[in-house]
């Protein structure tokens, strides 16, 4: 049986915050969907905050980490809300620490 395809799930708990969850491996396969989702949310509300729940993220490649870094850097400019990463496992945390 083939493993399930990686997924990006999201929920809008409020008008100004989106929780994104990565299920499986964060990779080039789902990095475009992640970037598009974030861009669409920011188009609706430029002050949108993002919480990235990595509890179910088993690993990530450089393309996916690049998208996270790009979003994080763009959110740091001015007084814009930030991208917050939560629930990282030790392996994913080590990968992110290399950025």
Phi and psi in radians as a Rosetta constraint file:
Dihedral C 1 N 2 CA 2 C 2 CIRCULARHARMONIC -1.349 0.35
Dihedral N 2 CA 2 C 2 N 3 CIRCULARHARMONIC 2.527 0.35
Dihedral C 2 N 3 CA 3 C 3 CIRCULARHARMONIC -1.154 0.35
Dihedral N 3 CA 3 C 3 N 4 CIRCULARHARMONIC 2.688 0.35
Dihedral C 3 N 4 CA 4 C 4 CIRCULARHARMONIC -1.116 0.35
Dihedral N 4 CA 4 C 4 N 5 CIRCULARHARMONIC 2.563 0.35
Dihedral C 4 N 5 CA 5 C 5 CIRCULARHARMONIC -1.167 0.35
Dihedral N 5 CA 5 C 5 N 6 CIRCULARHARMONIC 2.534 0.35
Dihedral C 5 N 6 CA 6 C 6 CIRCULARHARMONIC -1.078 0.35
Dihedral N 6 CA 6 C 6 N 7 CIRCULARHARMONIC 2.609 0.35
Dihedral C 6 N 7 CA 7 C 7 CIRCULARHARMONIC -2.344 0.35
Dihedral N 7 CA 7 C 7 N 8 CIRCULARHARMONIC 2.680 0.35
Dihedral C 7 N 8 CA 8 C 8 CIRCULARHARMONIC -2.029 0.35
Dihedral N 8 CA 8 C 8 N 9 CIRCULARHARMONIC 2.055 0.35
Dihedral C 8 N 9 CA 9 C 9 CIRCULARHARMONIC -1.940 0.35
Dihedral N 9 CA 9 C 9 N 10 CIRCULARHARMONIC 2.581 0.35
Dihedral C 9 N 10 CA 10 C 10 CIRCULARHARMONIC -2.527 0.35
Dihedral N 10 CA 10 C 10 N 11 CIRCULARHARMONIC 2.729 0.35
Dihedral C 10 N 11 CA 11 C 11 CIRCULARHARMONIC -2.470 0.35
Dihedral N 11 CA 11 C 11 N 12 CIRCULARHARMONIC 2.588 0.35
Dihedral C 11 N 12 CA 12 C 12 CIRCULARHARMONIC -1.892 0.35
Dihedral N 12 CA 12 C 12 N 13 CIRCULARHARMONIC 1.619 0.35
Dihedral C 12 N 13 CA 13 C 13 CIRCULARHARMONIC -1.258 0.35
Dihedral N 13 CA 13 C 13 N 14 CIRCULARHARMONIC -0.310 0.35
Dihedral C 13 N 14 CA 14 C 14 CIRCULARHARMONIC -2.693 0.35
Dihedral N 14 CA 14 C 14 N 15 CIRCULARHARMONIC 3.102 0.35
Dihedral C 14 N 15 CA 15 C 15 CIRCULARHARMONIC -1.266 0.35
Dihedral N 15 CA 15 C 15 N 16 CIRCULARHARMONIC -0.279 0.35
Dihedral C 15 N 16 CA 16 C 16 CIRCULARHARMONIC -2.170 0.35
Dihedral N 16 CA 16 C 16 N 17 CIRCULARHARMONIC 0.241 0.35
Dihedral C 16 N 17 CA 17 C 17 CIRCULARHARMONIC -2.538 0.35
Dihedral N 17 CA 17 C 17 N 18 CIRCULARHARMONIC 2.346 0.35
Dihedral C 17 N 18 CA 18 C 18 CIRCULARHARMONIC -2.137 0.35
Dihedral N 18 CA 18 C 18 N 19 CIRCULARHARMONIC 2.327 0.35
Dihedral C 18 N 19 CA 19 C 19 CIRCULARHARMONIC -1.746 0.35
Dihedral N 19 CA 19 C 19 N 20 CIRCULARHARMONIC 2.142 0.35
Dihedral C 19 N 20 CA 20 C 20 CIRCULARHARMONIC -1.936 0.35
Dihedral N 20 CA 20 C 20 N 21 CIRCULARHARMONIC 2.376 0.35
Dihedral C 20 N 21 CA 21 C 21 CIRCULARHARMONIC -2.154 0.35
Dihedral N 21 CA 21 C 21 N 22 CIRCULARHARMONIC 2.277 0.35
Dihedral C 21 N 22 CA 22 C 22 CIRCULARHARMONIC -1.724 0.35
Dihedral N 22 CA 22 C 22 N 23 CIRCULARHARMONIC 2.159 0.35
Dihedral C 22 N 23 CA 23 C 23 CIRCULARHARMONIC -1.968 0.35
Dihedral N 23 CA 23 C 23 N 24 CIRCULARHARMONIC 2.071 0.35
Dihedral C 23 N 24 CA 24 C 24 CIRCULARHARMONIC 1.649 0.35
Dihedral N 24 CA 24 C 24 N 25 CIRCULARHARMONIC -2.614 0.35
Dihedral C 24 N 25 CA 25 C 25 CIRCULARHARMONIC -1.573 0.35
Dihedral N 25 CA 25 C 25 N 26 CIRCULARHARMONIC 2.241 0.35
Dihedral C 25 N 26 CA 26 C 26 CIRCULARHARMONIC -1.364 0.35
Dihedral N 26 CA 26 C 26 N 27 CIRCULARHARMONIC 2.042 0.35
Dihedral C 26 N 27 CA 27 C 27 CIRCULARHARMONIC -2.562 0.35
Dihedral N 27 CA 27 C 27 N 28 CIRCULARHARMONIC -3.108 0.35
Dihedral C 27 N 28 CA 28 C 28 CIRCULARHARMONIC -1.008 0.35
Dihedral N 28 CA 28 C 28 N 29 CIRCULARHARMONIC -0.438 0.35
Dihedral C 28 N 29 CA 29 C 29 CIRCULARHARMONIC -1.170 0.35
Dihedral N 29 CA 29 C 29 N 30 CIRCULARHARMONIC -0.593 0.35
Dihedral C 29 N 30 CA 30 C 30 CIRCULARHARMONIC -2.038 0.35
Dihedral N 30 CA 30 C 30 N 31 CIRCULARHARMONIC 0.031 0.35
Dihedral C 30 N 31 CA 31 C 31 CIRCULARHARMONIC -1.202 0.35
Dihedral N 31 CA 31 C 31 N 32 CIRCULARHARMONIC -0.600 0.35
Dihedral C 31 N 32 CA 32 C 32 CIRCULARHARMONIC -1.130 0.35
Dihedral N 32 CA 32 C 32 N 33 CIRCULARHARMONIC -0.749 0.35
Dihedral C 32 N 33 CA 33 C 33 CIRCULARHARMONIC -1.113 0.35
Dihedral N 33 CA 33 C 33 N 34 CIRCULARHARMONIC -0.704 0.35
Dihedral C 33 N 34 CA 34 C 34 CIRCULARHARMONIC -1.092 0.35
Dihedral N 34 CA 34 C 34 N 35 CIRCULARHARMONIC -0.856 0.35
Dihedral C 34 N 35 CA 35 C 35 CIRCULARHARMONIC -1.080 0.35
Dihedral N 35 CA 35 C 35 N 36 CIRCULARHARMONIC -0.747 0.35
Dihedral C 35 N 36 CA 36 C 36 CIRCULARHARMONIC -1.105 0.35
Dihedral N 36 CA 36 C 36 N 37 CIRCULARHARMONIC -0.769 0.35
Dihedral C 36 N 37 CA 37 C 37 CIRCULARHARMONIC -1.049 0.35
Dihedral N 37 CA 37 C 37 N 38 CIRCULARHARMONIC -0.795 0.35
Dihedral C 37 N 38 CA 38 C 38 CIRCULARHARMONIC -1.124 0.35
Dihedral N 38 CA 38 C 38 N 39 CIRCULARHARMONIC -0.756 0.35
Dihedral C 38 N 39 CA 39 C 39 CIRCULARHARMONIC -1.082 0.35
Dihedral N 39 CA 39 C 39 N 40 CIRCULARHARMONIC -0.710 0.35
Dihedral C 39 N 40 CA 40 C 40 CIRCULARHARMONIC -1.121 0.35
Dihedral N 40 CA 40 C 40 N 41 CIRCULARHARMONIC -0.728 0.35
Dihedral C 40 N 41 CA 41 C 41 CIRCULARHARMONIC -1.142 0.35
Dihedral N 41 CA 41 C 41 N 42 CIRCULARHARMONIC -0.715 0.35
Dihedral C 41 N 42 CA 42 C 42 CIRCULARHARMONIC -1.193 0.35
Dihedral N 42 CA 42 C 42 N 43 CIRCULARHARMONIC -0.530 0.35
Dihedral C 42 N 43 CA 43 C 43 CIRCULARHARMONIC -1.155 0.35
Dihedral N 43 CA 43 C 43 N 44 CIRCULARHARMONIC -0.569 0.35
Dihedral C 43 N 44 CA 44 C 44 CIRCULARHARMONIC -1.331 0.35
Dihedral N 44 CA 44 C 44 N 45 CIRCULARHARMONIC -0.643 0.35
Dihedral C 44 N 45 CA 45 C 45 CIRCULARHARMONIC -2.641 0.35
Dihedral N 45 CA 45 C 45 N 46 CIRCULARHARMONIC 1.855 0.35
Dihedral C 45 N 46 CA 46 C 46 CIRCULARHARMONIC -1.141 0.35
Dihedral N 46 CA 46 C 46 N 47 CIRCULARHARMONIC -0.287 0.35
Dihedral C 46 N 47 CA 47 C 47 CIRCULARHARMONIC -1.688 0.35
Dihedral N 47 CA 47 C 47 N 48 CIRCULARHARMONIC 0.269 0.35
Dihedral C 47 N 48 CA 48 C 48 CIRCULARHARMONIC -1.099 0.35
Dihedral N 48 CA 48 C 48 N 49 CIRCULARHARMONIC 2.396 0.35
Dihedral C 48 N 49 CA 49 C 49 CIRCULARHARMONIC -1.790 0.35
Dihedral N 49 CA 49 C 49 N 50 CIRCULARHARMONIC 2.679 0.35
Dihedral C 49 N 50 CA 50 C 50 CIRCULARHARMONIC -2.254 0.35
Dihedral N 50 CA 50 C 50 N 51 CIRCULARHARMONIC 2.324 0.35
Dihedral C 50 N 51 CA 51 C 51 CIRCULARHARMONIC -2.010 0.35
Dihedral N 51 CA 51 C 51 N 52 CIRCULARHARMONIC 2.106 0.35
Dihedral C 51 N 52 CA 52 C 52 CIRCULARHARMONIC -1.801 0.35
Dihedral N 52 CA 52 C 52 N 53 CIRCULARHARMONIC 1.900 0.35
Dihedral C 52 N 53 CA 53 C 53 CIRCULARHARMONIC -1.547 0.35
Dihedral N 53 CA 53 C 53 N 54 CIRCULARHARMONIC 1.982 0.35
Dihedral C 53 N 54 CA 54 C 54 CIRCULARHARMONIC -1.821 0.35
Dihedral N 54 CA 54 C 54 N 55 CIRCULARHARMONIC 0.312 0.35
Dihedral C 54 N 55 CA 55 C 55 CIRCULARHARMONIC -0.957 0.35
Dihedral N 55 CA 55 C 55 N 56 CIRCULARHARMONIC -0.703 0.35
Dihedral C 55 N 56 CA 56 C 56 CIRCULARHARMONIC -1.808 0.35
Dihedral N 56 CA 56 C 56 N 57 CIRCULARHARMONIC 0.247 0.35
Dihedral C 56 N 57 CA 57 C 57 CIRCULARHARMONIC -1.546 0.35
Dihedral N 57 CA 57 C 57 N 58 CIRCULARHARMONIC 2.026 0.35
Dihedral C 57 N 58 CA 58 C 58 CIRCULARHARMONIC -1.443 0.35
Dihedral N 58 CA 58 C 58 N 59 CIRCULARHARMONIC -0.514 0.35
Dihedral C 58 N 59 CA 59 C 59 CIRCULARHARMONIC -2.950 0.35
Dihedral N 59 CA 59 C 59 N 60 CIRCULARHARMONIC 3.022 0.35
Dihedral C 59 N 60 CA 60 C 60 CIRCULARHARMONIC -2.652 0.35
Dihedral N 60 CA 60 C 60 N 61 CIRCULARHARMONIC 2.579 0.35
Dihedral C 60 N 61 CA 61 C 61 CIRCULARHARMONIC -1.700 0.35
Dihedral N 61 CA 61 C 61 N 62 CIRCULARHARMONIC 3.097 0.35
Dihedral C 61 N 62 CA 62 C 62 CIRCULARHARMONIC -1.138 0.35
Dihedral N 62 CA 62 C 62 N 63 CIRCULARHARMONIC -0.567 0.35
Dihedral C 62 N 63 CA 63 C 63 CIRCULARHARMONIC -1.109 0.35
Dihedral N 63 CA 63 C 63 N 64 CIRCULARHARMONIC -0.812 0.35
Dihedral C 63 N 64 CA 64 C 64 CIRCULARHARMONIC -1.132 0.35
Dihedral N 64 CA 64 C 64 N 65 CIRCULARHARMONIC -0.765 0.35
Dihedral C 64 N 65 CA 65 C 65 CIRCULARHARMONIC -1.104 0.35
Dihedral N 65 CA 65 C 65 N 66 CIRCULARHARMONIC -0.597 0.35
Dihedral C 65 N 66 CA 66 C 66 CIRCULARHARMONIC -1.105 0.35
Dihedral N 66 CA 66 C 66 N 67 CIRCULARHARMONIC -0.692 0.35
Dihedral C 66 N 67 CA 67 C 67 CIRCULARHARMONIC -1.116 0.35
Dihedral N 67 CA 67 C 67 N 68 CIRCULARHARMONIC -0.795 0.35
Dihedral C 67 N 68 CA 68 C 68 CIRCULARHARMONIC -1.045 0.35
Dihedral N 68 CA 68 C 68 N 69 CIRCULARHARMONIC -0.788 0.35
Dihedral C 68 N 69 CA 69 C 69 CIRCULARHARMONIC -1.096 0.35
Dihedral N 69 CA 69 C 69 N 70 CIRCULARHARMONIC -0.750 0.35
Dihedral C 69 N 70 CA 70 C 70 CIRCULARHARMONIC -1.080 0.35
Dihedral N 70 CA 70 C 70 N 71 CIRCULARHARMONIC -0.770 0.35
Dihedral C 70 N 71 CA 71 C 71 CIRCULARHARMONIC -1.130 0.35
Dihedral N 71 CA 71 C 71 N 72 CIRCULARHARMONIC -0.796 0.35
Dihedral C 71 N 72 CA 72 C 72 CIRCULARHARMONIC -1.048 0.35
Dihedral N 72 CA 72 C 72 N 73 CIRCULARHARMONIC -0.761 0.35
Dihedral C 72 N 73 CA 73 C 73 CIRCULARHARMONIC -1.159 0.35
Dihedral N 73 CA 73 C 73 N 74 CIRCULARHARMONIC -0.715 0.35
Dihedral C 73 N 74 CA 74 C 74 CIRCULARHARMONIC -1.177 0.35
Dihedral N 74 CA 74 C 74 N 75 CIRCULARHARMONIC -0.549 0.35
Dihedral C 74 N 75 CA 75 C 75 CIRCULARHARMONIC -1.327 0.35
Dihedral N 75 CA 75 C 75 N 76 CIRCULARHARMONIC -0.317 0.35
Dihedral C 75 N 76 CA 76 C 76 CIRCULARHARMONIC -1.402 0.35
Dihedral N 76 CA 76 C 76 N 77 CIRCULARHARMONIC -0.325 0.35
Dihedral C 76 N 77 CA 77 C 77 CIRCULARHARMONIC -1.234 0.35
Dihedral N 77 CA 77 C 77 N 78 CIRCULARHARMONIC 2.294 0.35
Dihedral C 77 N 78 CA 78 C 78 CIRCULARHARMONIC 1.162 0.35
Dihedral N 78 CA 78 C 78 N 79 CIRCULARHARMONIC -2.535 0.35
Dihedral C 78 N 79 CA 79 C 79 CIRCULARHARMONIC -1.782 0.35
Dihedral N 79 CA 79 C 79 N 80 CIRCULARHARMONIC 0.365 0.35
Dihedral C 79 N 80 CA 80 C 80 CIRCULARHARMONIC -1.144 0.35
Dihedral N 80 CA 80 C 80 N 81 CIRCULARHARMONIC 2.662 0.35
Dihedral C 80 N 81 CA 81 C 81 CIRCULARHARMONIC -1.080 0.35
Dihedral N 81 CA 81 C 81 N 82 CIRCULARHARMONIC 2.861 0.35
Dihedral C 81 N 82 CA 82 C 82 CIRCULARHARMONIC -1.825 0.35
Dihedral N 82 CA 82 C 82 N 83 CIRCULARHARMONIC 2.836 0.35
Dihedral C 82 N 83 CA 83 C 83 CIRCULARHARMONIC -1.577 0.35
Dihedral N 83 CA 83 C 83 N 84 CIRCULARHARMONIC 2.208 0.35
Dihedral C 83 N 84 CA 84 C 84 CIRCULARHARMONIC -2.026 0.35
Dihedral N 84 CA 84 C 84 N 85 CIRCULARHARMONIC 2.208 0.35
Dihedral C 84 N 85 CA 85 C 85 CIRCULARHARMONIC -1.721 0.35
Dihedral N 85 CA 85 C 85 N 86 CIRCULARHARMONIC 2.277 0.35
Dihedral C 85 N 86 CA 86 C 86 CIRCULARHARMONIC -2.284 0.35
Dihedral N 86 CA 86 C 86 N 87 CIRCULARHARMONIC 2.764 0.35
Dihedral C 86 N 87 CA 87 C 87 CIRCULARHARMONIC 1.032 0.35
Dihedral N 87 CA 87 C 87 N 88 CIRCULARHARMONIC 0.755 0.35
Dihedral C 87 N 88 CA 88 C 88 CIRCULARHARMONIC -1.386 0.35
Dihedral N 88 CA 88 C 88 N 89 CIRCULARHARMONIC 2.395 0.35
Dihedral C 88 N 89 CA 89 C 89 CIRCULARHARMONIC -1.430 0.35
Dihedral N 89 CA 89 C 89 N 90 CIRCULARHARMONIC 2.902 0.35
Dihedral C 89 N 90 CA 90 C 90 CIRCULARHARMONIC -0.995 0.35
Dihedral N 90 CA 90 C 90 N 91 CIRCULARHARMONIC -0.685 0.35
Dihedral C 90 N 91 CA 91 C 91 CIRCULARHARMONIC -1.141 0.35
Dihedral N 91 CA 91 C 91 N 92 CIRCULARHARMONIC -0.836 0.35
Dihedral C 91 N 92 CA 92 C 92 CIRCULARHARMONIC -1.142 0.35
Dihedral N 92 CA 92 C 92 N 93 CIRCULARHARMONIC -0.673 0.35
Dihedral C 92 N 93 CA 93 C 93 CIRCULARHARMONIC -1.064 0.35
Dihedral N 93 CA 93 C 93 N 94 CIRCULARHARMONIC -0.743 0.35
Dihedral C 93 N 94 CA 94 C 94 CIRCULARHARMONIC -1.063 0.35
Dihedral N 94 CA 94 C 94 N 95 CIRCULARHARMONIC -0.745 0.35
Dihedral C 94 N 95 CA 95 C 95 CIRCULARHARMONIC -1.062 0.35
Dihedral N 95 CA 95 C 95 N 96 CIRCULARHARMONIC -0.794 0.35
Dihedral C 95 N 96 CA 96 C 96 CIRCULARHARMONIC -1.176 0.35
Dihedral N 96 CA 96 C 96 N 97 CIRCULARHARMONIC -0.563 0.35
Dihedral C 96 N 97 CA 97 C 97 CIRCULARHARMONIC -1.151 0.35
Dihedral N 97 CA 97 C 97 N 98 CIRCULARHARMONIC -0.325 0.35
Dihedral C 97 N 98 CA 98 C 98 CIRCULARHARMONIC -1.403 0.35
Dihedral N 98 CA 98 C 98 N 99 CIRCULARHARMONIC -0.205 0.35
